[in-house]
Every structure is written in C-alpha cells, then in structure tokens.
Amino acid sequence: MRVDVPISVLDRSPVRRGRGTAQAIRDTVAFAREIEALGYHRFWVSEHHGVPGVAGSAPAVLASAVASATSRIRVGTGGVMLPNHRPLVVAEQFGVLESLFPGRIDLGLGRSVGFTEGVRRALGQGKDAAGDFGAQVRELLAFFRGEYPGMHAIPGEGLSVPVFLLATGAGAGLAAELGLPLVIAPAHGERAMVEAITRYRSIVDDPYVVVSATVAVADTAEQARRLLVPEAWSTVYSRSHGVFPPLSPAEEILALPMTDRERRRLEDTLAGQIGGTPDEVGDRLADLVATTGADELLISTSTYDPAARVDSFAALARLADLPVAERVPGARVSA
C-alpha cells in the first residue's frame, strides 16, 4: 500500500564498531547525499553528548556540512536540545544556516538534558534545566521575530526558519500553545501518542504533525529484523549499563549470552519498530498514518551495514513512489 504523506529521514550519526566517531560523521554526510537522491523530503541530524555509540554532538555544524553536500533536500535538526544552549546563539547559528542555504533549513527543538550527571556537569546544566524550556523557546522565537528587547539576533532576525517541537515531556502541550509543528513518536505506546496528537489538534488552528518511527524494509521479514537488531540491542544494553555502545553485526548480537531480562527487552524494543517486506511495511505505515492523521513521517534506521541501510531506504522510497533525483556530483553552497 502506498504512503501518501511526505517522508523524511532522521540520522543520529551512529558509530559502528571498528569505524570510529569521525567516520560516523562522514557517514552521515554521505548518507544524506543518498537520501536526497532517493527523493526524501527532509534530512535531520540529532544532538547527543558523551554517548560512545552516537557521534552527532553538534547539530548546527553537522547540518551545515549536510546542506553543503546536497542541493535540494531540506536540512535540519531533530533536534537541538535547547536547555544546553542560549537561545540567542541558536538564533544566530540558524540565521547563518538559512542565509547560506535559503529555504532549506529547519529547526527542530527538544528539551532533553545530558545523558549522565557527568555530561550535565560538563554542559553546565542540572537535571532541572528542562524546566525552563517553554521560556527558552519563546525567547528564541522572539529573536527570530525581532521582538527581543534591546538585542538583535543577526543574521537570524526576520528570517523564516520553520521551528518544530519534539514531543518529549511537555513538548506536545507547548507546541499546541505556541501553534508550532509537532514531532512525536510512540515512546509511551501508540495510544498515548494518539491522545497527545488529538489534544494538540484540538487547540492549534493550523496543526502539523510529524510522526517518527523506526523502519526497516527488506526482501524478508527476518532480514528486516536483522537490520533493526544492532540499534535495538545498543538501546537495551544502555538501560543495563548506562552506555550506548557502537553498533555491532546482528549475527554477533544474537549469539550473545543474554539474560532473560535482556532478551525480553530486546524483543519488546523490536516489537515497537516497523520491519518487514515492502508490502508489510507499506500496510503498517498506512495504518500509522490513518491512526495518527500524520502530515509527515520521520523515519530512522540505524544498522551496522551502511549499504544495507541505504537499500532499506531505497525500498521504502519505491514503496512511497518518491521522486528520485539525480545524484549530486559535488558540494554546493547556495548563493
């Protein structure tokens, strides 16, 4: 079944065992070029600090590299964790990006703080830093609108940079209050997600909902499952050990001597993701769009083999009948 909403891609710059963090960043830029050629709508990068298995720590810098290496696709963040930054600096950074790549830059905002106490200390933040998220978002919007008293965010002031809010914590309610597009995932189950979307739509005059999902497409359901195993296992491992490790091959992970609790958590994590043949994935994504009323899908897939990940996104692009573009021959900065 065809999916009839725009489809975008989120990449967290996963580190693969034996390839290192610097290669993970280069992989993200190369992956963005592939995603653009496949016809996807947006390509977003993320912000994580001190996580051995995730290299994307500076989203504004990485977004600039991605935008330079592509020519058409919208580029943004999923997201900038605003409690870690001064709103003025974010407005200036994204003003620079929008000035260099006009009409192509998005700003997704999240409220998460550091993964561990050590990371929060290094960032100069406490656990309560996210409590001021609403005020921080309003301050950032004021800089873009030229409404901040006594200060101008140059070159961001007056530029049109779409702002999205990630529905972590009170994010959905704040998005409704401010009338901003909402990015949401079934982190607490599909029912809770649908309830949050319903509340958001009941308040916002012009709602826009981006539903995020982890998806893998392959010739068989078992092959798709193996694509999902590396990141699912790293997620499970992080819950037990406090460290999100680099991705390893699925066959090695499945041969590990797991505890019953770890194996159950792995199965639960995989059950919350979407994997299968093109027909199976098409049906599930169509159901997801029908259930949520999603205006757009934001898809992430992290696996050990970069080529297999591109194959999965190519299959999804065919499934959605995306307008395949010519491959971009070289880096480019908009004039």
C-alpha positions as MATLAB code, in Angstrom:
seq = 'MRVDVPISVLDRSPVRRGRGTAQAIRDTVAFAREIEALGYHRFWVSEHHGVPGVAGSAPAVLASAVASATSRIRVGTGGVMLPNHRPLVVAEQFGVLESLFPGRIDLGLGRSVGFTEGVRRALGQGKDAAGDFGAQVRELLAFFRGEYPGMHAIPGEGLSVPVFLLATGAGAGLAAELGLPLVIAPAHGERAMVEAITRYRSIVDDPYVVVSATVAVADTAEQARRLLVPEAWSTVYSRSHGVFPPLSPAEEILALPMTDRERRRLEDTLAGQIGGTPDEVGDRLADLVATTGADELLISTSTYDPAARVDSFAALARLADLPVAERVPGARVSA';
ca = [
       0.000    0.000    0.000;
       1.352    3.436   -0.938;
       2.108    6.032    1.764;
       0.697    9.374    0.641;
       2.421   11.829    3.000;
       5.927   13.327    2.762;
       8.625   11.097    4.211;
      11.746   12.466    5.859;
      14.815   10.921    7.478;
      16.456   11.328   10.880;
      20.077   10.245   11.282;
      21.730   10.137   14.717;
      25.229    9.559   13.307;
      25.553    6.058   14.788;
      29.049    4.780   15.475;
      29.815    1.364   14.047;
      32.293   -0.892   15.778;
      35.719   -0.606   14.188;
      34.883    2.545   12.187;
      35.166    5.260   14.841;
      33.358    8.503   15.575;
      34.983   10.608   12.850;
      33.879    8.078   10.233;
      30.348    8.180   11.685;
      30.169   11.906   10.949;
      31.445   11.370    7.400;
      28.931    8.539    7.020;
      26.101   10.925    7.909;
      27.078   13.366    5.165;
      27.425   10.552    2.611;
      24.101    9.102    3.738;
      22.399   12.476    3.272;
      23.505   12.551   -0.354;
      21.982    9.095   -0.886;
      18.752   10.150    0.832;
      18.461   13.252   -1.332;
      18.957   11.177   -4.483;
      16.162    8.852   -3.336;
      13.696   11.747   -3.199;
      13.096   12.184    0.531;
      11.687   15.466    1.880;
      13.980   16.368    4.807;
      17.191   15.124    6.376;
      17.592   15.850   10.085;
      20.529   15.302   12.430;
      20.492   14.991   16.205;
      22.274   16.168   19.351;
      23.849   13.760   21.839;
      26.738   14.375   24.212;
      29.175   11.868   25.659;
      27.489    8.840   24.059;
      30.119    6.401   22.687;
      27.730    4.991   20.104;
      26.427    8.315   18.743;
      28.741   10.879   17.127;
      26.251   13.664   16.374;
      27.063   16.184   19.099;
      26.987   19.499   17.196;
      23.814   19.581   15.080;
      24.234   23.099   13.660;
      27.739   22.271   12.418;
      26.686   18.906   11.007;
      23.592   20.402    9.355;
      25.866   22.896    7.598;
      28.029   20.073    6.250;
      24.953   18.157    5.077;
      23.458   21.204    3.390;
      26.789   21.883    1.648;
      26.904   18.333    0.303;
      23.331   18.414   -1.027;
      21.327   20.800   -3.175;
      17.580   20.212   -2.792;
      16.611   18.362    0.356;
      15.579   20.333    3.431;
      18.109   20.021    6.254;
      17.514   20.434    9.950;
      17.709   19.084   13.448;
      15.782   16.503   15.360;
      16.684   18.271   17.414;
      18.745   20.971   19.038;
      18.409   20.373   22.785;
      17.616   23.941   23.758;
      18.352   23.608   27.508;
      22.015   23.100   26.525;
      22.236   26.419   24.649;
      21.454   30.100   24.896;
      18.513   30.933   22.591;
      20.448   33.887   21.135;
      23.252   31.597   19.967;
      20.782   29.165   18.386;
      19.022   32.025   16.579;
      22.376   33.265   15.274;
      23.524   29.791   14.188;
      20.337   29.038   12.299;
      20.295   32.521   10.861;
      23.707   31.762    9.376;
      22.449   28.416    8.042;
      19.335   29.961    6.498;
      21.458   32.735    4.973;
      23.788   30.186    3.356;
      21.052   27.748    2.299;
      17.881   29.849    1.883;
      14.605   27.981    2.018;
      16.189   24.676    3.045;
      16.754   24.918    6.823;
      14.524   23.546    9.626;
      14.991   23.929   13.374;
      13.662   21.051   15.444;
      13.900   21.689   19.190;
      14.000   19.244   22.088;
      14.119   19.655   25.856;
      16.382   16.781   26.886;
      19.386   17.437   29.093;
      22.578   15.393   29.381;
      22.501   11.598   29.442;
      24.516   11.350   32.689;
      25.467   13.571   35.605;
      28.960   13.951   34.156;
      27.594   15.166   30.828;
      25.230   17.611   32.537;
      28.078   18.959   34.637;
      30.260   19.433   31.555;
      27.401   21.287   29.864;
      26.877   23.447   32.936;
      23.326   22.166   33.391;
      21.405   20.427   36.130;
      18.552   17.951   35.917;
      16.076   20.813   36.241;
      17.389   22.698   33.173;
      14.499   21.462   31.046;
      12.036   23.188   33.363;
      12.640   26.490   31.560;
      12.090   25.004   28.099;
       8.934   26.985   27.392;
      10.586   30.285   28.267;
      13.627   29.354   26.186;
      11.508   28.572   23.119;
       9.622   31.859   23.473;
      12.914   33.737   23.767;
      14.255   32.027   20.640;
      11.109   32.873   18.679;
      11.366   36.483   19.854;
      14.887   36.693   18.412;
      13.696   35.428   15.027;
      10.762   37.848   15.046;
      12.816   40.874   16.106;
      10.803   41.171   19.308;
      13.538   40.668   21.900;
      14.056   43.925   23.818;
      17.418   45.613   23.341;
      19.050   42.871   21.242;
      19.076   41.764   17.610;
      19.990   38.219   16.582;
      21.984   38.873   13.421;
      21.547   37.350   10.854;
      18.633   35.324   12.211;
      16.266   38.213   12.827;
      13.496   38.373   10.238;
      14.430   35.124    8.505;
      11.874   32.380    8.009;
      13.233   29.290    9.743;
      10.487   26.719   10.445;
      10.551   25.680   14.105;
       9.336   22.227   15.169;
       8.930   20.947   18.734;
       9.802   17.400   19.744;
       7.102   15.903   21.981;
       9.316   14.954   24.908;
       7.898   15.722   28.346;
       5.601   18.728   27.968;
       6.657   19.311   24.345;
       3.269   18.438   22.828;
       1.425   20.869   25.068;
       3.917   23.630   24.371;
       3.686   23.028   20.614;
      -0.086   23.409   20.879;
       0.212   26.552   22.988;
       2.627   28.185   20.546;
       0.996   26.831   17.391;
       4.179   25.090   16.233;
       4.528   21.862   14.241;
       4.767   18.781   16.450;
       7.212   15.889   16.084;
       6.109   12.840   18.043;
       6.973    9.146   18.414;
       5.171    6.287   20.192;
       7.684    6.353   23.048;
       4.932    5.549   25.572;
       2.812    3.470   23.226;
       0.599    4.269   20.268;
      -2.469    5.052   22.368;
      -0.646    7.730   24.373;
       0.748    9.180   21.150;
      -2.693    9.385   19.522;
      -4.140   11.024   22.641;
      -1.367   13.656   22.610;
      -1.927   14.320   18.897;
      -5.686   14.648   19.445;
      -5.171   17.223   22.219;
      -2.703   19.117   20.054;
      -5.064   19.220   17.056;
      -7.956   20.397   19.234;
      -6.009   23.520   20.201;
      -3.974   24.507   17.146;
      -5.625   26.391   14.278;
      -3.183   25.071   11.677;
      -1.768   21.829   13.122;
       1.092   19.930   11.534;
       2.091   16.551   12.937;
       5.276   14.682   12.072;
       5.204   11.092   13.350;
       8.586    9.492   13.932;
       9.165    5.761   13.547;
      11.996    3.277   13.224;
      11.571    1.328    9.991;
      13.449   -1.350    8.059;
      12.464   -2.785    4.681;
      13.977   -5.939    3.197;
      13.113   -8.888    0.984;
      12.020  -10.929    4.023;
      10.762  -10.133    7.495;
      13.790  -11.894    9.012;
      16.227   -9.763    7.010;
      14.407   -6.621    8.111;
      14.542   -7.767   11.726;
      18.310   -8.234   11.464;
      18.634   -4.668   10.201;
      16.882   -3.448   13.351;
      18.766   -5.645   15.852;
      22.045   -3.633   16.167;
      20.449   -0.390   17.377;
      17.783   -2.217   19.385;
      20.493   -4.129   21.240;
      22.533   -0.987   21.906;
      19.390    0.565   23.379;
      18.802   -2.453   25.604;
      22.452   -2.529   26.665;
      22.336    1.161   27.601;
      19.469    0.525   30.019;
      21.502   -2.065   31.903;
      24.956   -0.496   31.697;
      24.381    3.245   31.236;
      26.397    3.227   27.990;
      25.058    3.170   24.421;
      27.728    1.121   22.629;
      28.759    1.266   18.951;
      26.671   -0.869   16.620;
      27.761   -4.464   16.029;
      26.674   -7.054   13.421;
      23.291   -8.638   14.125;
      24.608  -12.184   13.945;
      27.127  -11.479   16.714;
      24.491   -9.839   18.898;
      22.011  -12.677   18.507;
      24.741  -15.147   19.553;
      25.464  -13.291   22.802;
      24.646  -14.957   26.155;
      21.822  -12.576   27.142;
      19.932  -12.676   30.396;
      16.197  -13.380   30.237;
      15.568   -9.722   31.047;
      17.829   -8.511   28.252;
      16.273  -10.874   25.724;
      12.785   -9.770   26.748;
      13.784   -6.104   26.461;
      15.271   -6.737   23.026;
      12.068   -8.367   21.829;
       9.969   -5.550   23.295;
      12.152   -2.926   21.579;
      11.898   -4.698   18.227;
       8.134   -5.078   18.645;
       7.825   -1.305   18.855;
       9.531   -0.852   15.487;
       8.317   -1.438   11.939;
      10.133   -4.024    9.860;
       9.270   -6.403    7.090;
       8.792   -6.818    3.375;
       7.686   -3.820    1.277;
       4.045   -4.941    1.421;
       4.178   -5.493    5.179;
       5.836   -2.157    5.868;
       3.533   -0.352    3.461;
       0.472   -1.678    5.267;
       1.829   -0.769    8.701;
       2.854    2.744    7.669;
      -0.520    3.323    6.008;
      -2.205    2.197    9.241;
       0.069    4.522   11.238;
      -0.863    7.488    9.053;
      -4.569    6.616    9.255;
      -4.463    6.196   13.034;
      -2.499    9.359   13.780;
      -3.539   11.624   10.918;
       0.161   12.269   10.369;
       1.008   15.041    7.942;
       4.532   13.663    7.523;
       6.617   10.667    8.582;
      10.135   10.966   10.004;
      11.952    7.666    9.570;
      15.125    6.500   11.274;
      17.044    3.283   10.719;
      20.424    2.583   12.274;
      22.181   -0.659   11.476;
      25.716   -1.985   11.285;
      25.989   -2.154    7.487;
      25.661    1.328    5.878;
      24.934   -0.167    2.450;
      22.110   -2.303    3.848;
      20.611    0.810    5.429;
      20.633    2.617    2.068;
      18.996   -0.436    0.467;
      16.238   -0.273    3.084;
      15.592    3.401    2.398;
      15.668    2.755   -1.353;
      12.978    0.092   -0.907;
      10.920    2.496    1.198;
      11.316    5.202   -1.460;
       9.989    2.818   -4.123;
       7.137    1.862   -1.833;
       6.188    5.526   -1.372;
       6.820    6.335   -5.054;
       9.190    9.163   -4.141;
      10.503   11.367   -6.971;
      14.019   10.003   -7.432;
      16.544   12.772   -8.172;
      19.857   12.802   -9.936;
      22.791   12.121   -7.650;
      24.538   15.294   -6.573;
      28.057   15.364   -8.106;
      29.684   17.735   -5.632;
      29.319   20.010   -2.618;
      27.417   23.207   -3.115;
      26.535   26.283   -1.082;
      23.518   28.335   -2.152;
      24.346   31.823   -3.369;
];
